[in-house]
Structure formats: C-alpha cells, structure tokens
C-alpha cells in the first residue's frame, strides 16, 4: 500500500467522523483511530499469513490449454498510460449531480488537481482528483457502479 493511499484513507476517516477503521489486505493491516476530533492515529502491522497444512493430498488442478495465443486488447498494449485508481470503497459517479455534465470525458486534457469523479461512501461524497497531468484515454467504470479500493478508474496518457 502506497503512502499516498494511506494519507487519503486517513483524510477520509477524519472527514467521516468514524472513531475507528480497520483495513486488512494480503500484505498489510491498518487501524486508524481518532480521539475526540484530534489527529487520527495510524497503526500499521504486517500480516503473517498462516500456512495451511493438509493431511490429505489435494487433487491436481487441471487448466485448459488455449488453442490460440492470448492477444492483449489494443488499449492495454501501451504501458505508458497511468492508471488512476479508487482510493476508497464506494459508488462511482461521473457527475456531481444528475442534472450536471460529467466531470471528464474521454479525450479531455486534465492537470493535477482536476476533479475526475466522486465516490460516495457512507453517505459522504468524495471528490477524486487527478494526481497527474495528461489526457483521458479510457474510463474504466460505468456511472453509478460500485468500486473497490484500488480498483482502476481511468487510463491517462501523461505525455
């Protein structure tokens, strides 16, 4: 988990009014506690995954063999694109309200700090701002769709 993601999580918890939030992922465990409106306290513990010991041997997994080589989609071939990911879990919205235009469209030029979308989490609407300048290549999520933490939302060409 990157430090910027942790900082965004801390800001979100501070704004939400929650007194404690725990987040466990494969490689990290984070607990954020707030003390009566003061600065949040972050505790980060490494997660040790227990090894499973099986008394019975597991049957082998048989995977089908592809008859033709997998070809990546044309828009994912260029690795020069920057992926903007969701900093929180919630519902993705492309516009600030139903009667307003979308924040950004494919082909729009953006700069750092440009609001790209909002994500609703726990009845709070959080503006998601760009951390890079460039051009929107692809919007990866449909409007009003649920999104997970670290889910890719936009592809940006930073050139």
Secondary structure, 3 states (H helix, E strand, C coil): CCHHHHHHHHHHHHHHCCCEEEEECCCCEEEEECCCCCCCEEEEECCCCCCCCCCCCCCCCCCCCCCCCCCCCHHHCCCCEEEEECCCCEEEECECCCCCCECCCCCCEECCCCEEEEEEECCEEEEEECCCCEEEEEECCCCCEEECCCCEEEEEECC
